[in-house]
Amino acid sequence: MDITRERFPRGLRWALYAALWLLLCIVFGTQLFLAGYVTPWSRAVAAEAVYWLSWWMLAPLVFWWCRRLSRLSTGLRVAGLLAGAAVALFATPVIYVPLSNLLISTGACFGPCGAPVPLFSPAWFRQMISNAGVNLPVYAGFALAWHALEFWREARDRQLRAAQLEALLNQAQLEALRSQLNPHFLFNALHSIAELVHQDPKLAEQSIVRLGGLLRRALETSKDPELALGEELDFVRGYVEIERMRLGERLCVRWDVEPAALHARVPGLILQPLIENAIQHGIAPLTNPGTLTVRARRTDAFVEIEIGDDGPGASRAEGARRSGIGIANTRARLQALYGDRHEFELRDHDGFVVRLCIPVAA
């Protein structure tokens, strides 16, 4: 979303563009008048208007070219800017000279009327070379102005995304306490621990430690919205172990995580609501044992994560797309963090699968 374009409608932008062109005509016309080259002042301004009219027509093309080059590497971008400078040096007199010749032929030239300069004649090429010292800085000024404005836009958008992400992260932490760690869940976990106290005190003690760690992690606040995938998996393993204690043999877990993916940074608390969604809606309703699968793989530029279960996928997919709080929150956080550089997919595949593909952060 381009906020600058929303704040400045197209008509206003063109009005500002015309005002800038008029300002350049006045500034350089005044300089021409004060130097004594053209008098009176109005004629000097009009003479500069003829020259800057050519750049008024070329500047949008320079901006368009800079926008196209911004998608390329630094080396190709520099080469493209140099190529654009060569084209601009050639295109400027192609526009300026015919206009000047038209004024000369009609006697409406500003100052003494000289002989018309034919296009692509030796005199035309000499004039193009002699004016290069002026046209090159003008081209560089327009290119630098575009890059400065783009840098400001990106800095502003990063600040906006950071503020949105902080709000979404706080919302995710509150949701983890309100929904994922609700009193019903705590009651079930503590009830299971109470039964284990007599049957297996050591396991009961481990379960209490896991529950305390889960609560502590959910309550933590951090300025960094991302953490290593290995840390996120350590947290969700504690959650899964508590659920396995509650469901027993009905919950089987398969971890398929490549070691290279463990250091990739992912949004904090991004997996727990997806895993809880798989357990609560995919595994718990089954009478037979169900399998939760967590996969993670890393390429050079992306880390791909899949959370899947072998429960009733077809009956859950549409509902999850429409009203799942965990799904909606995850989708919004990924959009705020990565924009269009991520993938988020829900699909039926022998159950229900949530797939994330996000760029690797250093």
TIFIPA-215879 format. One record per residue (C-alpha): residue number from 1; residue in three letters; x, y, z. Coordinates in pm, 1 decimal, decimal comma, padded with zeros to 6 digits. Example, Ala and Ser with C-alpha at 12.3 -4.5 7.8 and 13.67 -1.06 7.14 Angstrom:
% TIFIPA-215879
seq->1; type->ALA; X->01230,0; Y->-00450,0; Z->00780,0
seq->2; type->SER; X->01367,0; Y->-00106,0; Z->00714,0
***
This chain:
% TIFIPA-215879
seq->1; type->MET; X->00000,0; Y->00000,0; Z->00000,0
seq->2; type->ASP; X->00150,0; Y->00332,6; Z->-00107,5
seq->3; type->ILE; X->00043,4; Y->00581,3; Z->00159,3
seq->4; type->THR; X->00208,5; Y->00874,7; Z->-00016,5
seq->5; type->ARG; X->-00008,9; Y->00824,2; Z->-00321,5
seq->6; type->GLU; X->-00316,8; Y->00802,6; Z->-00100,1
seq->7; type->ARG; X->-00233,0; Y->01127,7; Z->00074,9
seq->8; type->PHE; X->-00147,7; Y->01310,0; Z->-00249,3
seq->9; type->PRO; X->-00407,1; Y->01245,9; Z->-00524,0
seq->10; type->ARG; X->-00295,5; Y->01236,5; Z->-00886,1
seq->11; type->GLY; X->-00426,4; Y->01587,3; Z->-00960,8
seq->12; type->LEU; X->-00239,0; Y->01736,8; Z->-00667,7
seq->13; type->ARG; X->00081,6; Y->01557,2; Z->-00763,8
seq->14; type->TRP; X->00065,8; Y->01699,6; Z->-01117,4
seq->15; type->ALA; X->-00004,2; Y->02046,3; Z->-00975,1
seq->16; type->LEU; X->00305,8; Y->02018,7; Z->-00754,2
seq->17; type->TYR; X->00503,5; Y->01895,4; Z->-01053,6
seq->18; type->ALA; X->00393,7; Y->02198,3; Z->-01259,7
seq->19; type->ALA; X->00477,1; Y->02429,7; Z->-00968,2
seq->20; type->LEU; X->00827,9; Y->02282,1; Z->-00951,8
seq->21; type->TRP; X->00871,2; Y->02339,2; Z->-01327,5
seq->22; type->LEU; X->00756,8; Y->02702,2; Z->-01288,9
seq->23; type->LEU; X->00997,5; Y->02751,4; Z->-00996,2
seq->24; type->LEU; X->01289,6; Y->02623,4; Z->-01204,4
seq->25; type->CYS; X->01196,0; Y->02860,2; Z->-01488,1
seq->26; type->ILE; X->01186,0; Y->03157,1; Z->-01250,8
seq->27; type->VAL; X->01511,9; Y->03071,7; Z->-01070,0
seq->28; type->PHE; X->01719,8; Y->03007,6; Z->-01381,4
seq->29; type->GLY; X->01549,6; Y->03286,6; Z->-01576,7
seq->30; type->THR; X->01637,2; Y->03530,9; Z->-01301,1
seq->31; type->GLN; X->01995,5; Y->03406,7; Z->-01307,9
seq->32; type->LEU; X->02002,7; Y->03457,3; Z->-01686,5
seq->33; type->PHE; X->01862,4; Y->03810,1; Z->-01646,3
seq->34; type->LEU; X->02102,7; Y->03910,5; Z->-01368,4
seq->35; type->ALA; X->02397,6; Y->03786,0; Z->-01572,8
seq->36; type->GLY; X->02286,9; Y->04022,2; Z->-01851,5
seq->37; type->TYR; X->02240,8; Y->03756,3; Z->-02119,9
seq->38; type->VAL; X->01868,1; Y->03818,4; Z->-02182,4
seq->39; type->THR; X->01653,3; Y->04118,7; Z->-02096,9
seq->40; type->PRO; X->01392,9; Y->04197,7; Z->-01981,4
seq->41; type->TRP; X->01330,2; Y->03955,0; Z->-01696,8
seq->42; type->SER; X->01006,9; Y->03816,9; Z->-01848,0
seq->43; type->ARG; X->01188,6; Y->03721,7; Z->-02169,4
seq->44; type->ALA; X->01463,7; Y->03548,7; Z->-01967,7
seq->45; type->VAL; X->01206,0; Y->03344,7; Z->-01780,1
seq->46; type->ALA; X->01030,9; Y->03257,5; Z->-02106,6
seq->47; type->ALA; X->01362,7; Y->03146,7; Z->-02258,9
seq->48; type->GLU; X->01424,7; Y->02912,3; Z->-01966,4
seq->49; type->ALA; X->01067,9; Y->02785,8; Z->-01994,3
seq->50; type->VAL; X->01147,6; Y->02654,1; Z->-02343,4
seq->51; type->TYR; X->01449,3; Y->02460,8; Z->-02210,3
seq->52; type->TRP; X->01278,3; Y->02324,0; Z->-01899,6
seq->53; type->LEU; X->00977,0; Y->02219,5; Z->-02103,1
seq->54; type->SER; X->01190,8; Y->01942,4; Z->-02251,4
seq->55; type->TRP; X->01284,0; Y->01821,5; Z->-01903,0
seq->56; type->TRP; X->00923,1; Y->01857,7; Z->-01789,0
seq->57; type->MET; X->00840,9; Y->01598,2; Z->-02055,9
seq->58; type->LEU; X->01143,7; Y->01375,2; Z->-01983,3
seq->59; type->ALA; X->01130,9; Y->01371,7; Z->-01601,6
seq->60; type->PRO; X->00839,0; Y->01122,0; Z->-01577,3
seq->61; type->LEU; X->01038,4; Y->00885,9; Z->-01800,0
seq->62; type->VAL; X->01342,3; Y->00927,0; Z->-01572,7
seq->63; type->PHE; X->01127,4; Y->00842,3; Z->-01268,8
seq->64; type->TRP; X->00978,7; Y->00542,6; Z->-01449,3
seq->65; type->TRP; X->01326,9; Y->00419,6; Z->-01542,4
seq->66; type->CYS; X->01451,7; Y->00457,9; Z->-01182,3
seq->67; type->ARG; X->01150,1; Y->00259,3; Z->-01059,4
seq->68; type->ARG; X->01225,5; Y->-00021,9; Z->-01304,7
seq->69; type->LEU; X->01593,9; Y->-00028,5; Z->-01207,4
seq->70; type->SER; X->01512,5; Y->-00045,9; Z->-00834,6
seq->71; type->ARG; X->01423,8; Y->-00414,8; Z->-00875,8
seq->72; type->LEU; X->01774,8; Y->-00501,3; Z->-01004,8
seq->73; type->SER; X->02108,4; Y->-00555,5; Z->-00833,0
seq->74; type->THR; X->02336,6; Y->-00261,6; Z->-00753,0
seq->75; type->GLY; X->02569,3; Y->-00321,9; Z->-01049,3
seq->76; type->LEU; X->02287,1; Y->-00345,3; Z->-01300,6
seq->77; type->ARG; X->02118,9; Y->-00042,7; Z->-01144,2
seq->78; type->VAL; X->02431,8; Y->00173,5; Z->-01187,3
seq->79; type->ALA; X->02471,6; Y->00052,8; Z->-01546,5
seq->80; type->GLY; X->02105,7; Y->00130,9; Z->-01613,5
seq->81; type->LEU; X->02135,6; Y->00481,4; Z->-01470,0
seq->82; type->LEU; X->02439,1; Y->00550,3; Z->-01690,8
seq->83; type->ALA; X->02250,5; Y->00422,1; Z->-01993,1
seq->84; type->GLY; X->01958,3; Y->00646,0; Z->-01899,8
seq->85; type->ALA; X->02194,8; Y->00943,9; Z->-01880,7
seq->86; type->ALA; X->02315,7; Y->00874,8; Z->-02234,9
seq->87; type->VAL; X->01958,3; Y->00851,3; Z->-02361,5
seq->88; type->ALA; X->01862,9; Y->01172,8; Z->-02178,7
seq->89; type->LEU; X->02158,0; Y->01361,9; Z->-02334,4
seq->90; type->PHE; X->02031,9; Y->01258,4; Z->-02676,5
seq->91; type->ALA; X->01659,4; Y->01304,1; Z->-02608,6
seq->92; type->THR; X->01679,8; Y->01653,2; Z->-02455,5
seq->93; type->PRO; X->01796,6; Y->01834,1; Z->-02774,2
seq->94; type->VAL; X->01556,7; Y->01619,7; Z->-02980,2
seq->95; type->ILE; X->01277,3; Y->01800,2; Z->-02792,6
seq->96; type->TYR; X->01444,5; Y->02137,0; Z->-02729,9
seq->97; type->VAL; X->01593,4; Y->02210,4; Z->-03071,8
seq->98; type->PRO; X->01271,1; Y->02165,0; Z->-03279,1
seq->99; type->LEU; X->01086,3; Y->02386,2; Z->-03033,6
seq->100; type->SER; X->01355,7; Y->02653,4; Z->-03060,9
seq->101; type->ASN; X->01354,1; Y->02626,0; Z->-03440,1
seq->102; type->LEU; X->00976,5; Y->02672,3; Z->-03436,5
seq->103; type->LEU; X->01013,1; Y->02993,9; Z->-03238,1
seq->104; type->ILE; X->01290,4; Y->03113,4; Z->-03471,9
seq->105; type->SER; X->01085,2; Y->03043,1; Z->-03785,2
seq->106; type->THR; X->00787,0; Y->03233,4; Z->-03646,3
seq->107; type->GLY; X->00997,8; Y->03520,0; Z->-03515,7
seq->108; type->ALA; X->00879,1; Y->03453,2; Z->-03162,8
seq->109; type->CYS; X->01222,1; Y->03358,0; Z->-03028,1
seq->110; type->PHE; X->01339,5; Y->03508,3; Z->-02701,8
seq->111; type->GLY; X->01634,7; Y->03732,6; Z->-02763,4
seq->112; type->PRO; X->01809,2; Y->03765,4; Z->-03102,1
seq->113; type->CYS; X->01683,5; Y->03507,1; Z->-03352,7
seq->114; type->GLY; X->01966,4; Y->03289,9; Z->-03483,4
seq->115; type->ALA; X->01966,0; Y->03045,6; Z->-03770,1
seq->116; type->PRO; X->01764,7; Y->02725,5; Z->-03717,2
seq->117; type->VAL; X->01971,9; Y->02419,4; Z->-03626,1
seq->118; type->PRO; X->01871,9; Y->02111,3; Z->-03830,9
seq->119; type->LEU; X->01824,1; Y->01793,8; Z->-03631,7
seq->120; type->PHE; X->02121,2; Y->01554,5; Z->-03632,8
seq->121; type->SER; X->02339,6; Y->01801,6; Z->-03819,8
seq->122; type->PRO; X->02702,3; Y->01862,3; Z->-03711,0
seq->123; type->ALA; X->02587,8; Y->02186,2; Z->-03545,5
seq->124; type->TRP; X->02315,4; Y->01990,9; Z->-03361,2
seq->125; type->PHE; X->02567,8; Y->01735,2; Z->-03231,1
seq->126; type->ARG; X->02803,1; Y->02013,7; Z->-03122,9
seq->127; type->GLN; X->02517,0; Y->02178,0; Z->-02935,7
seq->128; type->MET; X->02425,3; Y->01846,5; Z->-02772,0
seq->129; type->ILE; X->02784,8; Y->01797,9; Z->-02652,4
seq->130; type->SER; X->02817,8; Y->02157,9; Z->-02532,3
seq->131; type->ASN; X->02492,6; Y->02126,8; Z->-02333,7
seq->132; type->ALA; X->02595,8; Y->01795,3; Z->-02174,8
seq->133; type->GLY; X->02757,3; Y->01983,6; Z->-01886,8
seq->134; type->VAL; X->02413,2; Y->02120,4; Z->-01797,9
seq->135; type->ASN; X->02193,0; Y->01823,4; Z->-01888,9
seq->136; type->LEU; X->02395,1; Y->01562,2; Z->-01699,5
seq->137; type->PRO; X->02357,5; Y->01737,2; Z->-01360,5
seq->138; type->VAL; X->01986,5; Y->01789,1; Z->-01431,8
seq->139; type->TYR; X->01942,2; Y->01418,6; Z->-01506,7
seq->140; type->ALA; X->02140,2; Y->01328,1; Z->-01193,3
seq->141; type->GLY; X->01926,9; Y->01568,1; Z->-00989,3
seq->142; type->PHE; X->01601,6; Y->01406,2; Z->-01101,1
seq->143; type->ALA; X->01742,8; Y->01054,7; Z->-01039,2
seq->144; type->LEU; X->01868,9; Y->01151,5; Z->-00692,5
seq->145; type->ALA; X->01536,0; Y->01316,7; Z->-00610,6
seq->146; type->TRP; X->01350,7; Y->00993,8; Z->-00696,3
seq->147; type->HIS; X->01587,8; Y->00780,5; Z->-00487,5
seq->148; type->ALA; X->01564,1; Y->01020,1; Z->-00192,9
seq->149; type->LEU; X->01184,2; Y->01012,2; Z->-00206,2
seq->150; type->GLU; X->01185,0; Y->00632,2; Z->-00235,2
seq->151; type->PHE; X->01423,4; Y->00603,7; Z->00061,0
seq->152; type->TRP; X->01192,0; Y->00824,4; Z->00266,5
seq->153; type->ARG; X->00889,5; Y->00616,1; Z->00166,3
seq->154; type->GLU; X->01062,2; Y->00290,6; Z->00263,7
seq->155; type->ALA; X->01177,1; Y->00432,1; Z->00598,0
seq->156; type->ARG; X->00825,8; Y->00556,9; Z->00673,3
seq->157; type->ASP; X->00668,9; Y->00225,3; Z->00571,4
seq->158; type->ARG; X->00916,1; Y->00032,1; Z->00789,4
seq->159; type->GLN; X->00818,6; Y->00244,3; Z->01087,1
seq->160; type->LEU; X->00450,9; Y->00189,1; Z->01015,3
seq->161; type->ARG; X->00497,3; Y->-00187,0; Z->00977,7
seq->162; type->ALA; X->00700,1; Y->-00199,5; Z->01300,3
seq->163; type->ALA; X->00421,1; Y->-00023,2; Z->01488,7
seq->164; type->GLN; X->00158,1; Y->-00254,9; Z->01338,3
seq->165; type->LEU; X->00371,1; Y->-00559,1; Z->01414,0
seq->166; type->GLU; X->00421,2; Y->-00457,6; Z->01776,0
seq->167; type->ALA; X->00044,5; Y->-00429,6; Z->01817,4
seq->168; type->LEU; X->-00008,4; Y->-00767,6; Z->01651,8
seq->169; type->LEU; X->00258,8; Y->-00928,9; Z->01869,6
seq->170; type->ASN; X->00094,2; Y->-00794,6; Z->02182,5
seq->171; type->GLN; X->-00235,6; Y->-00926,5; Z->02054,0
seq->172; type->ALA; X->-00077,4; Y->-01268,7; Z->01995,1
seq->173; type->GLN; X->00062,3; Y->-01276,8; Z->02349,5
seq->174; type->LEU; X->-00274,5; Y->-01185,9; Z->02497,9
seq->175; type->GLU; X->-00442,6; Y->-01443,1; Z->02275,6
seq->176; type->ALA; X->-00197,1; Y->-01706,5; Z->02400,1
seq->177; type->LEU; X->-00313,3; Y->-01640,3; Z->02757,1
seq->178; type->ARG; X->-00681,0; Y->-01590,7; Z->02679,1
seq->179; type->SER; X->-00733,2; Y->-01868,1; Z->02425,8
seq->180; type->GLN; X->-00443,5; Y->-02111,3; Z->02409,2
seq->181; type->LEU; X->-00388,5; Y->-02116,3; Z->02786,0
seq->182; type->ASN; X->-00747,4; Y->-02073,2; Z->02893,3
seq->183; type->PRO; X->-00883,8; Y->-02202,8; Z->03227,1
seq->184; type->HIS; X->-01024,1; Y->-02510,9; Z->03055,7
seq->185; type->PHE; X->-00680,3; Y->-02607,7; Z->02928,8
seq->186; type->LEU; X->-00517,6; Y->-02537,2; Z->03264,3
seq->187; type->PHE; X->-00782,7; Y->-02741,2; Z->03441,6
seq->188; type->ASN; X->-00718,9; Y->-03040,8; Z->03214,2
seq->189; type->ALA; X->-00342,5; Y->-03013,0; Z->03252,8
seq->190; type->LEU; X->-00354,7; Y->-02981,3; Z->03631,3
seq->191; type->HIS; X->-00606,7; Y->-03266,0; Z->03655,3
seq->192; type->SER; X->-00374,2; Y->-03491,4; Z->03455,8
seq->193; type->ILE; X->-00077,8; Y->-03387,1; Z->03671,5
seq->194; type->ALA; X->-00279,0; Y->-03463,4; Z->03986,0
seq->195; type->GLU; X->-00341,3; Y->-03817,6; Z->03860,7
seq->196; type->LEU; X->00028,4; Y->-03859,9; Z->03778,7
seq->197; type->VAL; X->00133,3; Y->-03758,4; Z->04129,2
seq->198; type->HIS; X->00035,4; Y->-04103,3; Z->04258,8
seq->199; type->GLN; X->00114,0; Y->-04304,7; Z->03945,2
seq->200; type->ASP; X->00441,7; Y->-04145,1; Z->03831,2
seq->201; type->PRO; X->00567,2; Y->-03864,4; Z->04059,3
seq->202; type->LYS; X->00873,9; Y->-03800,6; Z->03844,7
seq->203; type->LEU; X->00662,1; Y->-03750,0; Z->03531,7
seq->204; type->ALA; X->00422,6; Y->-03529,9; Z->03728,6
seq->205; type->GLU; X->00715,1; Y->-03313,4; Z->03838,5
seq->206; type->GLN; X->00837,6; Y->-03283,8; Z->03477,9
seq->207; type->SER; X->00488,2; Y->-03189,1; Z->03364,2
seq->208; type->ILE; X->00463,6; Y->-02912,9; Z->03626,2
seq->209; type->VAL; X->00798,8; Y->-02775,4; Z->03509,3
seq->210; type->ARG; X->00680,5; Y->-02781,2; Z->03146,7
seq->211; type->LEU; X->00357,7; Y->-02605,5; Z->03235,2
seq->212; type->GLY; X->00547,0; Y->-02338,2; Z->03428,5
seq->213; type->GLY; X->00786,2; Y->-02288,4; Z->03137,8
seq->214; type->LEU; X->00496,3; Y->-02254,5; Z->02898,1
seq->215; type->LEU; X->00330,9; Y->-01991,1; Z->03114,3
seq->216; type->ARG; X->00658,4; Y->-01805,1; Z->03161,2
seq->217; type->ARG; X->00730,2; Y->-01800,0; Z->02786,7
seq->218; type->ALA; X->00381,6; Y->-01677,1; Z->02702,6
seq->219; type->LEU; X->00414,3; Y->-01392,9; Z->02953,2
seq->220; type->GLU; X->00752,1; Y->-01277,9; Z->02823,0
seq->221; type->THR; X->00761,9; Y->-00955,5; Z->02626,3
seq->222; type->SER; X->01030,7; Y->-00880,8; Z->02372,3
seq->223; type->LYS; X->01124,5; Y->-00585,6; Z->02155,3
seq->224; type->ASP; X->01231,4; Y->-00824,1; Z->01879,4
seq->225; type->PRO; X->00928,8; Y->-00967,5; Z->01697,0
seq->226; type->GLU; X->01136,1; Y->-01256,8; Z->01559,0
seq->227; type->LEU; X->01334,6; Y->-01541,0; Z->01714,8
seq->228; type->ALA; X->01520,9; Y->-01850,7; Z->01597,9
seq->229; type->LEU; X->01301,7; Y->-02137,3; Z->01480,4
seq->230; type->GLY; X->01480,2; Y->-02364,7; Z->01728,7
seq->231; type->GLU; X->01361,2; Y->-02147,0; Z->02020,1
seq->232; type->GLU; X->01005,0; Y->-02145,9; Z->01885,4
seq->233; type->LEU; X->01013,2; Y->-02525,6; Z->01853,8
seq->234; type->ASP; X->01139,9; Y->-02560,5; Z->02211,9
seq->235; type->PHE; X->00836,4; Y->-02365,8; Z->02326,7
seq->236; type->VAL; X->00582,6; Y->-02564,2; Z->02124,0
seq->237; type->ARG; X->00740,9; Y->-02894,2; Z->02232,7
seq->238; type->GLY; X->00651,1; Y->-02802,2; Z->02589,8
seq->239; type->TYR; X->00294,9; Y->-02734,4; Z->02479,6
seq->240; type->VAL; X->00276,3; Y->-03061,1; Z->02283,6
seq->241; type->GLU; X->00409,8; Y->-03263,1; Z->02578,4
seq->242; type->ILE; X->00134,7; Y->-03128,0; Z->02802,1
seq->243; type->GLU; X->-00123,5; Y->-03217,5; Z->02537,9
seq->244; type->ARG; X->00026,7; Y->-03566,7; Z->02505,7
seq->245; type->MET; X->-00006,4; Y->-03605,0; Z->02879,0
seq->246; type->ARG; X->-00376,8; Y->-03522,6; Z->02844,0
seq->247; type->LEU; X->-00452,1; Y->-03725,9; Z->02530,5
seq->248; type->GLY; X->-00211,1; Y->-04011,5; Z->02593,6
seq->249; type->GLU; X->-00162,0; Y->-04255,1; Z->02305,5
seq->250; type->ARG; X->-00427,7; Y->-04076,4; Z->02100,4
seq->251; type->LEU; X->-00167,9; Y->-03812,0; Z->02010,2
seq->252; type->CYS; X->00136,3; Y->-03912,5; Z->01805,4
seq->253; type->VAL; X->00385,6; Y->-03645,7; Z->01702,6
seq->254; type->ARG; X->00629,0; Y->-03651,1; Z->01413,3
seq->255; type->TRP; X->00905,4; Y->-03388,8; Z->01404,1
seq->256; type->ASP; X->01071,4; Y->-03352,1; Z->01063,3
seq->257; type->VAL; X->01296,9; Y->-03047,3; Z->01102,2
seq->258; type->GLU; X->01615,9; Y->-02994,1; Z->00905,8
seq->259; type->PRO; X->01907,3; Y->-02873,4; Z->01122,2
seq->260; type->ALA; X->01975,1; Y->-02592,2; Z->00873,3
seq->261; type->ALA; X->01631,6; Y->-02447,3; Z->00947,4
seq->262; type->LEU; X->01679,4; Y->-02417,3; Z->01323,7
seq->263; type->HIS; X->01866,6; Y->-02084,8; Z->01301,6
seq->264; type->ALA; X->01618,9; Y->-01918,4; Z->01064,7
seq->265; type->ARG; X->01429,9; Y->-01638,8; Z->01234,9
seq->266; type->VAL; X->01051,9; Y->-01662,8; Z->01251,8
seq->267; type->PRO; X->00783,7; Y->-01452,4; Z->01424,5
seq->268; type->GLY; X->00749,8; Y->-01535,4; Z->01794,0
seq->269; type->LEU; X->00444,5; Y->-01742,5; Z->01895,7
seq->270; type->ILE; X->00372,7; Y->-01818,1; Z->01528,7
seq->271; type->LEU; X->00353,9; Y->-02198,5; Z->01556,0
seq->272; type->GLN; X->00174,8; Y->-02257,6; Z->01885,6
seq->273; type->PRO; X->-00174,3; Y->-02144,5; Z->01774,8
seq->274; type->LEU; X->-00139,3; Y->-02349,7; Z->01455,5
seq->275; type->ILE; X->-00035,3; Y->-02659,6; Z->01649,7
seq->276; type->GLU; X->-00311,8; Y->-02605,0; Z->01902,2
seq->277; type->ASN; X->-00556,6; Y->-02572,9; Z->01614,0
seq->278; type->ALA; X->-00435,7; Y->-02906,2; Z->01472,9
seq->279; type->ILE; X->-00460,8; Y->-03085,0; Z->01809,6
seq->280; type->GLN; X->-00793,6; Y->-02943,1; Z->01923,5
seq->281; type->HIS; X->-00977,8; Y->-02969,9; Z->01589,9
seq->282; type->GLY; X->-00788,9; Y->-03248,7; Z->01415,8
seq->283; type->ILE; X->-00662,3; Y->-03498,2; Z->01674,4
seq->284; type->ALA; X->-00886,7; Y->-03460,8; Z->01981,4
seq->285; type->PRO; X->-01215,2; Y->-03548,1; Z->01799,8
seq->286; type->LEU; X->-01069,1; Y->-03879,8; Z->01678,2
seq->287; type->THR; X->-01140,4; Y->-04204,6; Z->01860,0
seq->288; type->ASN; X->-00829,6; Y->-04364,8; Z->01711,5
seq->289; type->PRO; X->-00474,3; Y->-04234,3; Z->01752,9
seq->290; type->GLY; X->-00397,4; Y->-03930,5; Z->01537,4
seq->291; type->THR; X->-00066,0; Y->-03792,9; Z->01413,7
seq->292; type->LEU; X->00054,6; Y->-03433,9; Z->01433,2
seq->293; type->THR; X->00335,1; Y->-03358,1; Z->01185,2
seq->294; type->VAL; X->00570,1; Y->-03060,3; Z->01208,2
seq->295; type->ARG; X->00804,7; Y->-03010,2; Z->00911,8
seq->296; type->ALA; X->01062,0; Y->-02737,5; Z->00851,2
seq->297; type->ARG; X->01303,1; Y->-02698,9; Z->00561,0
seq->298; type->ARG; X->01533,0; Y->-02418,4; Z->00457,5
seq->299; type->THR; X->01645,3; Y->-02304,1; Z->00114,7
seq->300; type->ASP; X->01887,8; Y->-02023,8; Z->00036,3
seq->301; type->ALA; X->01624,4; Y->-01754,5; Z->00069,5
seq->302; type->PHE; X->01323,1; Y->-01909,5; Z->00247,9
seq->303; type->VAL; X->01223,4; Y->-02135,6; Z->00533,7
seq->304; type->GLU; X->00920,7; Y->-02357,4; Z->00473,4
seq->305; type->ILE; X->00713,1; Y->-02484,9; Z->00767,6
seq->306; type->GLU; X->00418,1; Y->-02723,1; Z->00759,3
seq->307; type->ILE; X->00180,0; Y->-02810,6; Z->01044,3
seq->308; type->GLY; X->-00039,6; Y->-03105,8; Z->00953,4
seq->309; type->ASP; X->-00274,5; Y->-03359,9; Z->01110,8
seq->310; type->ASP; X->-00460,7; Y->-03664,1; Z->00980,6
seq->311; type->GLY; X->-00797,0; Y->-03555,4; Z->01121,5
seq->312; type->PRO; X->-01113,8; Y->-03447,6; Z->00936,7
seq->313; type->GLY; X->-00944,4; Y->-03197,5; Z->00704,2
seq->314; type->ALA; X->-01225,2; Y->-03137,3; Z->00455,8
seq->315; type->SER; X->-01475,9; Y->-03041,6; Z->00724,3
seq->316; type->ARG; X->-01230,0; Y->-02800,6; Z->00890,7
seq->317; type->ALA; X->-01075,9; Y->-02618,6; Z->00596,7
seq->318; type->GLU; X->-01359,7; Y->-02383,3; Z->00509,6
seq->319; type->GLY; X->-01435,5; Y->-02299,6; Z->00873,4
seq->320; type->ALA; X->-01072,0; Y->-02225,6; Z->00945,9
seq->321; type->ARG; X->-01053,5; Y->-01992,3; Z->00648,7
seq->322; type->ARG; X->-01363,1; Y->-01804,9; Z->00758,1
seq->323; type->SER; X->-01339,1; Y->-01767,5; Z->01133,4
seq->324; type->GLY; X->-01021,8; Y->-01920,6; Z->01279,6
seq->325; type->ILE; X->-00869,6; Y->-01670,0; Z->01522,5
seq->326; type->GLY; X->-00527,2; Y->-01834,4; Z->01516,1
seq->327; type->ILE; X->-00529,8; Y->-01853,4; Z->01135,8
seq->328; type->ALA; X->-00640,9; Y->-01491,0; Z->01093,9
seq->329; type->ASN; X->-00387,5; Y->-01361,9; Z->01345,8
seq->330; type->THR; X->-00106,5; Y->-01559,4; Z->01183,6
seq->331; type->ARG; X->-00201,0; Y->-01434,1; Z->00838,6
seq->332; type->ALA; X->-00208,2; Y->-01070,3; Z->00957,1
seq->333; type->ARG; X->00129,9; Y->-01096,5; Z->01133,3
seq->334; type->LEU; X->00296,5; Y->-01253,1; Z->00829,7
seq->335; type->GLN; X->00156,3; Y->-00979,1; Z->00606,5
seq->336; type->ALA; X->00282,3; Y->-00707,4; Z->00842,2
seq->337; type->LEU; X->00629,0; Y->-00863,4; Z->00864,7
seq->338; type->TYR; X->00694,2; Y->-00975,5; Z->00509,5
seq->339; type->GLY; X->00437,0; Y->-00811,4; Z->00282,5
seq->340; type->ASP; X->00412,2; Y->-01003,9; Z->-00044,4
seq->341; type->ARG; X->00737,9; Y->-01192,9; Z->00017,7
seq->342; type->HIS; X->00570,4; Y->-01482,2; Z->00201,2
seq->343; type->GLU; X->00325,0; Y->-01765,0; Z->00134,3
seq->344; type->PHE; X->00048,4; Y->-01884,7; Z->00365,9
seq->345; type->GLU; X->-00154,5; Y->-02181,0; Z->00249,5
seq->346; type->LEU; X->-00431,4; Y->-02401,3; Z->00393,1
seq->347; type->ARG; X->-00501,4; Y->-02730,0; Z->00219,3
seq->348; type->ASP; X->-00650,8; Y->-03075,5; Z->00261,8
seq->349; type->HIS; X->-00395,5; Y->-03353,4; Z->00226,1
seq->350; type->ASP; X->-00485,4; Y->-03669,3; Z->00417,7
seq->351; type->GLY; X->-00610,5; Y->-03435,9; Z->00687,4
seq->352; type->PHE; X->-00545,2; Y->-03063,2; Z->00725,8
seq->353; type->VAL; X->-00215,7; Y->-02884,3; Z->00650,7
seq->354; type->VAL; X->-00104,9; Y->-02526,0; Z->00716,6
seq->355; type->ARG; X->00201,6; Y->-02423,5; Z->00514,5
seq->356; type->LEU; X->00420,2; Y->-02117,8; Z->00580,0
seq->357; type->CYS; X->00698,8; Y->-02001,2; Z->00349,8
seq->358; type->ILE; X->00879,8; Y->-01693,3; Z->00478,2
seq->359; type->PRO; X->01207,6; Y->-01524,7; Z->00378,5
seq->360; type->VAL; X->01511,9; Y->-01607,7; Z->00585,8
seq->361; type->ALA; X->01627,1; Y->-01317,4; Z->00804,3
seq->362; type->ALA; X->01992,0; Y->-01284,7; Z->00898,2
***
